């Protein structure tokens, strides 16, 4: 796999998400071990995924938040458009 093909198929994201076939995964690994740009893309995608998981784990209960006094007060100044 060459660099342009890796970019075209968004291989870094698919690699991190486990969406590449075994053959493509092996080809991409051979490529990104020698390509600094793709290795950085894999690291960035991995970091993003880990941070997103942590944020979602810590997400407050939306239902409780929407019925709080603070939420109603905020909506007075910034109404939600539907």
N, C-alpha and C positions, 0 to 999 in steps of 0.2 A: 504494500500500500504506500502510495506517495503522499506528500503533504497536502496537495490540492484535493485529492480524493478524501483524505481524512477530514478536511474542512468542509467539503461539499456534503458529506454524509453526517456531519456533526458527530464524529466518532468519539470524541472525548466524553460528551454527555451520555451517549449510548453505552460507552464502555463502563462508566461509573454506575449507571443504572442497570447494568447487566442485560442490555438489549441487543448486544452483538451476538451473532452466531459464533460457535466455537472457532470456525475457520477465520472469520473476520476479526475476532478477538485476538487470535494469535498473530495475524498480519498486523493489526494495529499495535500490539505490544512490541513487535519487532521494529515498527516504525518509531514509536514514541520513546523508546529507550535511546534512540540516536537523535531525536528531534527535541530540542529544548523548548520550542514553542508549544508543541503538543504535550510534552510532559508538564509544562506549566498550566495548560488547559485542563489536564486531568487533575492536577492538584487543586486548581480553582473550583472545578466542579465538585470534587470531593469535599472541600471546605464548605462550599455553599450548601451541599446536601446535609452535612453534619450540623451546620448552624440552623438550617431550616427545621430539621428534626428536633433540635433543642428548643427552638422558639415555639413550635407547635406543642411540644410536651408541656411547656410552661404557660400556654395560652389560658387566659382567665375564662371562666364560664360566661359565655356571651349572653345567655338568657338572663342571668343574674345582673350583669352589667347594664343591659338595656332597660331594666326595671328599677334602676337605682336613681336617686335624686340627682346625682351628678350628671347622669346621662340625660335626664329630662331637662336639666338646666342648660346643658351644652346644646341641645337641640333647639332651644329658644333662640340662640344666637346663630346657629348653623343648621337650619332645617335640612332634613334629608329629602332629596328630590326622588320621586318615584316615577 
